[in-house]
Amino acid sequence: MEKIQIKCTSCDQKFAVSESYKGKMVECGACDHRFKVEGSAIMRQKRKYYPGEKSALNVNEFNKASDSDDTTRKPAAPVKFEPADYSQFPSTNYAAPASPRRTVAIVIGAVLIILIILLFLFGGRADGALQDINDTKRLLLACFIAVLGSSLIMYGSRRKKRGMLLSLLLGGSLVAMPFIFRETLTPERVSDTEVLGNDDEVEKPISENDIEKAYADDIGYHEVIRLRKKAAEQDLDPTIVKAIVLKTVGPHIDTIQFYLKNKLQLDSVPSTYTIGRKLDNRPIILMIFDSEASTEEILSIVKRFGSPEPMNDMRSDLGVIEVGVDHRQFASQDANILTNEEDPNYFMANYIELNSMDRTKQLEAIKRLNKTKTSLGRRSDIATRLASMISENDKKLSTEAIKTLNKWTMPAYDLDGIVFEYAKVLSPKETLDIAVMDYLVDKQVKGCSSILAEQWLRPAGNLRWEDQILRAKSEGELAIIIALPKAPANHVKSAAAILKKIGTAKSIPVLRSTASKLDKENANYLKATIDEIKSRQ
């Protein structure tokens, strides 16, 4: 196809294009100016000859001269050469990549818009950076940045359609943000933004009952009413149903539940209610549980993880404790210090973890302290804290605490009674953990014979506790003396074997009395034990 020569109507840059471009809009590769291929944009064509090229009109003039001596022949016209004109070729700028300035403009525009979108995503909610900024200002901010960013993207784009598409996508997303994340106010701003009506309007005064009802509606108080009514129908005191409103809880709700369960010795963790509950346009959690503890006792406990609001008339009437959770109370210690026994702060850090409200952290600290090679650092404080963690409401934690306390306590700390009372409460109901019995035996806790006897009489107790009874010595002997008259036949051989090793003269009467009531084989076991005891005397 024939080529025509055109030039940019703005910068006069010349190009050679096919005739099919006539009448079409094109873009200059040098200055990005758009112009139509017509009129002055089309240059007059000239036939050009290049070195070695023959003109079709003068071909004969380049023929070789004949050998005749025709002197009348005219001399050939001289050959004319025209210089090469390379302006018909497009500028290299057309194929070259975009300039750094344009690339930077696109990047800055896109990043600017994305950053403000992220600001709305993370700062547009309650407690975010945009709190207290009204909807109008949010929209103005979004529109300004959308226009600015889109302009930069369009300026830097060589392909305008793509640039426009990217601008619409990012800019439109940003402008939508103020409609998705609406204005949120702090409690102080809520009160500041209350405005009066016209001077000729008289506002109806808000009564205390209206305020109380609005508060109860916001926190979803109907569930508390239902549970208190149910308690009354069961002839229970309705006030045992306690309600706590937790604000700014974050991820610590499970920790708080287990903490309250252990501190108040509840049968189960408190129930929590979240859907549709709010205060000052912020989500809250309503926690309900049954407890005979007084409001003052519960207030002293919740101070461990937050700041309770003063008990005004409204909260007192409703029986609700409102607490703002303090996240600093849930901070963890440095993991490197917690696991390095050589670190001078090792014992202090683990002691702090023992006092954590997070049960998992407590368990991990207990196990670490049980494995320490030495128990010198803060020994009294750690032992006292371990003893305070023993409770039948959390048997796993109590067992681990007793296991570690066995290593850390000293007679002067006078903590054996706590373990004894714990075992005494559980023993009639279930088989004790070996760690609990080991503590009673290792510390030779006075009175543990009754617990040993009770556990020995349980099914398979004769096999499970023989070693502990032997190590208990006098308490172990007393345990067999107490249990033997009530022992089933399959326990007699175990009793005989134990008393053969630790029995004294005070065991002989019960051995004789019991032997007289047994079959011949079991009676012989006990008689042999009597002979063994006498031989040691």
VOGUMAR-850872 format. One line per 10 residues: their letters; for each residue x, y, z of C-alpha. Coordinates in steps of 0.1 Angstrom, whole numbers, plus 2048, in hexadecimal, padded with zeros to 3 digits. Layout:
BEGIN
A) X,Y,Z; ...
***
This chain:
BEGIN
MEKIQIKCTS) 800,800,800; 80C,823,7F7; 81B,838,813; 813,85C,819; 826,875,82E; 815,888,84A; 820,8A0,864; 814,8A8,888; 800,8C9,887; 80F,8D1,8A9
CDQKFAVSES) 834,8C9,8A8; 839,8C3,882; 847,8A1,888; 845,88D,867; 839,869,863; 834,851,846; 813,83F,848; 7FC,82B,831; 7E1,83D,81D; 7C7,82B,833
YKGKMVECGA) 7CE,845,84E; 7BE,861,83A; 7A1,871,84C; 7AA,85F,86D; 7B5,86D,88F; 7D8,864,899; 7EF,86C,8B6; 812,87B,8B2; 82C,864,8C1; 842,882,8C9
CDHRFKVEGS) 82B,89A,8DB; 80B,884,8E0; 7F6,89E,8CD; 7D8,890,8BB; 7D0,89C,898; 7BC,891,879; 7CE,885,85A; 7C1,89F,841; 7C9,8C2,833; 7EA,8D0,840
AIMRQKRKYY) 7F2,8B0,852; 7F8,89F,830; 819,8A9,81F; 81C,8AA,7F9; 82C,88B,7EB; 84C,88D,7D7; 85B,871,7C3; 87E,86B,7D1; 89A,85A,7C2; 8B5,849,7D5
PGEKSALNVN) 8D9,840,7CB; 8D8,824,7B1; 8B3,828,7A9; 8A8,82F,785; 88C,846,77C; 872,834,768; 86F,853,751; 894,855,748; 89D,830,746; 8A9,833,723
EFNKASDSDD) 8C1,84F,72B; 8D5,836,740; 8D9,81E,723; 8FC,816,718; 908,82C,6FA; 909,81B,6D8; 929,813,6C7; 920,829,6A9; 933,849,6A3; 912,85D,6A3
TTRKPAAPVK) 91F,87F,6AC; 8FD,88E,6AA; 8F0,87B,6C8; 8E8,891,6E6; 8FB,88C,706; 8E8,87A,722; 8D9,890,73D; 8EE,890,75D; 8E1,879,77A; 8D3,88C,797
FEPADYSQFP) 8D3,87D,7BA; 8BC,889,7D6; 8C6,886,7FB; 8B4,86C,810; 898,87A,826; 892,865,845; 877,87B,854; 85D,864,846; 866,84A,861; 854,84E,883
STNYAAPASP) 867,85B,8A1; 876,842,8B9; 863,853,8D5; 844,842,8C8; 851,81F,8D0; 865,828,8EF; 857,821,912; 845,83D,925; 85C,856,935; 864,852,95A
RRTVAIVIGA) 850,872,962; 831,862,954; 836,841,966; 83C,853,987; 81C,867,982; 808,847,97D; 817,836,99C; 812,855,9B2; 7EE,859,9A7; 7E5,834,9AD
VLIILIILLF) 7F7,831,9CE; 7E7,851,9DB; 7C4,844,9D4; 7CB,822,9E2; 7D9,831,A03; 7BA,845,A09; 7A4,827,A01; 7B8,814,A1C; 7B4,831,A34; 78E,82E,A30
LFGGRADGAL) 790,808,A34; 7A4,808,A54; 79C,82B,A62; 778,82F,A58; 76A,819,A74; 765,821,A99; 786,829,AAA; 796,82F,A88; 7AA,84D,A7C; 78C,85C,A6A
QDINDTKRLL) 776,85C,A89; 765,87E,A90; 76A,888,A6B; 747,88E,A5C; 739,880,A3C; 73D,8A0,A28; 762,8A3,A30; 768,87E,A29; 757,883,A07; 76C,8A2,9FF
LACFIAVLGS) 78C,890,A08; 783,872,9F2; 779,887,9D4; 798,89D,9D6; 7AF,880,9D7; 79B,86D,9BC; 79E,88B,9A4; 7C3,891,9AC; 7CD,86C,9A9; 7B9,867,989
SLIMYGSRRK) 7C8,886,979; 7EB,879,980; 7E2,857,972; 7D3,866,952; 7F1,87D,94D; 80A,860,94F; 7F6,848,939; 800,845,914; 7E1,830,90E; 7C6,847,919
KRGMLLSLLL) 7AA,82D,919; 7BD,817,932; 7C6,835,947; 7A2,840,948; 796,81D,952; 7B0,81B,96E; 7A6,83E,97A; 781,835,97B; 787,815,98D; 79D,824,9A9
GGSLVAMPFI) 78C,846,9AB; 76A,837,9AC; 774,81F,9C8; 781,83C,9DC; 762,851,9D7; 74D,834,9E3; 760,832,A04; 74E,84F,A17; 72D,83E,A0F; 738,81D,A1D
FRETLTPERV) 74A,82A,A3C; 734,845,A4A; 73B,85D,A66; 743,84F,A88; 745,865,AA8; 756,861,ACA; 73F,865,AE8; 74C,888,AED; 744,892,ACA; 722,882,ACC
SDTEVLGNDD) 71A,89A,AE9; 72B,8B7,AD7; 716,8B2,AB7; 6F5,8B3,AC8; 6E3,8D2,ABB; 6C4,8E5,AC6; 6A7,8EA,AAF; 699,90C,AA4; 693,926,ABF; 66E,921,ABC
EVEKPISEND) 671,8FC,AC2; 670,8EE,AE5; 681,8CC,AEA; 670,8B3,AFF; 686,8AC,B1D; 695,889,B1E; 68C,876,B3E; 6A3,85F,B51; 68C,842,B48; 691,84A,B23
IEKAYADDIG) 6B6,84A,B27; 6B6,829,B3A; 69F,81A,B20; 6B5,826,B03; 6D4,817,B15; 6C2,7F6,B1B; 6B7,7F4,AF7; 6DB,7FB,AEA; 6EB,7E0,AFE; 6D0,7C6,AF8
YHEVIRLRKK) 6C4,7C5,B1C; 6A6,7AF,B13; 6BB,790,B18; 6C4,799,B3B; 69F,79F,B43; 696,77D,B35; 6B0,76B,B49; 6A7,77D,B69; 683,775,B64; 68C,751,B5E
AAEQDLDPTI) 6A0,750,B7F; 682,75E,B92; 66B,743,B83; 683,729,B91; 681,739,BB4; 6A4,747,BB1; 6B1,76A,BB8; 6AF,77D,B97; 6CD,792,BA1; 6E4,774,B9D
VKAIVLKTVG) 6E2,77C,B78; 6FF,794,B72; 705,7A9,B53; 725,7BA,B47; 728,7D1,B29; 74A,7CE,B19; 757,7EA,B03; 774,7E8,AEB; 77A,7C3,AF3; 78E,7BB,AD4
PHIDTIQFYL) 79B,797,AD2; 79C,791,AF8; 778,785,AFF; 782,761,B04; 79D,76B,B1D; 784,781,B30; 76B,765,B31; 783,74B,B40; 790,765,B58; 76E,76D,B66
KNKLQLDSVP) 765,748,B68; 783,741,B7D; 782,760,B93; 75C,75D,B9A; 75D,737,B9B; 742,734,B81; 734,713,B75; 73B,71D,B51; 749,73B,B3D; 732,759,B3B
STYTIGRKLD) 71B,75B,B1C; 721,777,B04; 709,78A,AED; 716,7A1,AD1; 6FC,7A5,AB4; 6EB,7C7,AB3; 6FB,7D3,AD4; 70C,7F5,AD4; 714,814,AE8; 71D,835,AD9
NRPIILMIFD) 71B,825,AB7; 736,80C,AC1; 731,7E6,AC3; 731,7D8,AE6; 72F,7B5,AF6; 714,7AD,B10; 721,792,B28; 708,780,B3F; 70F,766,B5A; 701,759,B7B
SEASTEEILS) 714,763,B9A; 70C,76B,BBE; 729,783,BBF; 720,7A7,BC8; 723,7C4,BAF; 741,7D1,BC3; 753,7AF,BC1; 74E,7AD,B9B; 759,7D1,B97; 77A,7C9,BA9
IVKRFGSPEP) 77F,7AB,B92; 778,7BD,B71; 791,7D8,B7A; 7AB,7BE,B72; 7A4,7C1,B4D; 794,7E3,B49; 785,803,B57; 761,800,B63; 74A,81D,B60; 73C,82C,B80
MNDMRSDLGV) 71C,81B,B8D; 703,836,B87; 6DE,833,B8F; 6D6,826,B6C; 6F0,80A,B6D; 6E7,801,B91; 6C2,7FE,B88; 6CA,7E8,B6B; 6E5,7D4,B7D; 6FE,7D9,B61
IEVGVDHRQF) 724,7DF,B64; 733,7F2,B47; 758,7EC,B40; 770,7FB,B27; 78A,7DF,B20; 7AF,7EA,B24; 7C3,7D7,B09; 7E3,7DE,B1B; 7DA,7C5,B35; 7DD,7A9,B1B
ASQDANILTN) 800,7B1,B10; 819,793,B0E; 83C,791,B1B; 85B,78E,B04; 85C,76A,AF8; 882,76A,AF8; 882,773,B1D; 866,75A,B26; 87A,73C,B19; 89D,746,B23
EEDPNYFMAN) 8A4,73B,B46; 8C5,74D,B46; 8B5,76F,B40; 8B4,783,B61; 88F,78C,B5A; 884,768,B53; 873,761,B74; 863,784,B75; 855,781,B52; 846,75E,B59
YIELNSMDRT) 838,76B,B79; 826,786,B66; 819,76C,B4E; 80B,758,B6B; 7F6,777,B74; 7EA,77B,B50; 7C5,777,B4A; 7CC,761,B2C; 7C9,73D,B38; 7E0,731,B1B
KQLEAIKRLN) 7FC,748,B26; 7F7,73D,B4A; 7FA,718,B40; 819,71E,B2B; 82A,732,B48; 822,716,B61; 831,6FC,B4B; 851,710,B45; 855,716,B6A; 851,6F1,B70
KTKTSLGRRS) 86F,6E9,B59; 887,703,B68; 8A7,6F6,B75; 8A6,70D,B93; 889,71C,BA6; 89A,73A,BB7; 88C,758,BA4; 86D,767,BB5; 867,745,BC5; 84E,750,BDF
DIATRLASMI) 83A,766,BC7; 838,74A,BAD; 82E,72F,BC6; 813,746,BD5; 806,74E,BB2; 805,729,BA9; 7F2,720,BC8; 7D8,73B,BC1; 7D1,72C,B9E; 7C5,70B,BAD
SENDKKLSTE) 79F,708,BA9; 787,6EC,BA2; 778,702,B86; 797,6FC,B71; 7A6,6DA,B78; 7C0,6DA,B5C; 7CF,6FB,B67; 7CD,6F0,B8B; 7DF,6D0,B84; 7FB,6E1,B72
AIKTLNKWTM) 7FE,6FB,B8D; 800,6E0,BA8; 81B,6CD,B94; 830,6EC,B92; 828,6F7,BB6; 837,6D6,BC2; 858,6E2,BB5; 856,707,BC0; 846,707,BE2; 857,705,C04
PAYDLDGIVF) 849,6FC,C26; 84C,721,C31; 833,72B,C16; 817,717,C27; 806,70E,C06; 800,6E9,C0B; 7DD,6EF,C1A; 7D1,6FD,BF8; 7DB,6DE,BE5; 7CC,6C8,C01
EYAKVLSPKE) 7AA,6DA,C00; 7A9,6D8,BDA; 7B0,6B2,BDC; 797,6AE,BF8; 77B,6BE,BE4; 782,6A9,BC4; 78A,687,BD4; 767,67C,BDC; 75C,684,BB8; 778,678,BA2
TLDIAVMDYL) 79A,668,B9F; 7B5,682,BA6; 7D1,68A,B8F; 7F2,67A,B98; 802,69C,B9B; 7EA,6A6,BB7; 7F1,686,BCB; 816,689,BC5; 815,6AC,BD5; 803,69F,BF4
VDKQVKGCSS) 81C,682,BF7; 83C,695,BEF; 833,6B0,C08; 826,697,C22; 807,6AC,C26; 7F7,6A4,C47; 7D4,694,C43; 7DA,688,C1F; 7D4,664,C2C; 7AE,669,C28
ILAEQWLRPA) 7B2,674,C04; 7CA,657,BFD; 7B2,63E,C0C; 795,64C,BF8; 7A8,64A,BD7; 7B6,628,BDF; 793,61A,BE4; 788,626,BC1; 788,60C,BA5; 7AC,604,B9B
GNLRWEDQIL) 7B7,61B,BB7; 7CB,5FE,BC6; 7E0,5FF,BA6; 7E2,624,BA0; 7EB,630,BC3; 802,615,BD1; 822,628,BCB; 814,649,BDA; 808,637,BF9; 82A,626,BFE
RAKSEGELAI) 83B,648,BFB; 822,658,C13; 830,642,C2F; 81C,648,C4F; 800,65A,C3C; 800,63D,C24; 7FE,623,C3F; 7E1,636,C4F; 7D0,638,C2D; 7D0,611,C2B
IIALPKAPAN) 7C4,60E,C4F; 7A7,625,C47; 79E,614,C25; 7A5,5EF,C2D; 784,5E7,C3F; 771,5F5,C21; 788,5E7,C06; 77B,5CF,BEB; 78B,5AD,BE9; 7A1,5B6,BCB
HVKSAAAILK) 7B1,5D2,BE0; 7BC,5BB,BFD; 7DB,5AE,BED; 7E6,5D3,BE6; 7E0,5DC,C0A; 7F4,5BF,C16; 812,5C7,BFF; 812,5EC,C0A; 810,5E5,C30; 82C,5CA,C2D
KIGTAKSIPV) 843,5E8,C23; 836,605,C38; 81F,5F5,C52; 825,5F9,C77; 815,5E9,C96; 7F7,601,C93; 7ED,5EF,C73; 7EA,5CC,C83; 7C8,5D0,C94; 7B7,5DA,C73
LRSTASKLDK) 7C9,5BF,C60; 7BD,5A4,C79; 799,5B2,C79; 797,5B3,C53; 7A8,590,C4F; 78D,580,C64; 772,58C,C4B; 784,581,C2B; 788,561,C18; 7A5,54B,C1F
ENANYLKATI) 7BC,557,C03; 7B8,57C,C0C; 7B9,575,C31; 7DB,564,C2C; 7E8,583,C1A; 7E0,599,C39; 7ED,57F,C51; 80E,57E,C3F; 80F,5A4,C41; 80A,5A2,C67
DEIKSRQ) 827,58A,C6A; 83D,5A1,C55; 835,5BF,C6B; 83C,5AC,C8A; 85D,5A0,C7C; 868,5C4,C78; 861,5CB,C9C
***
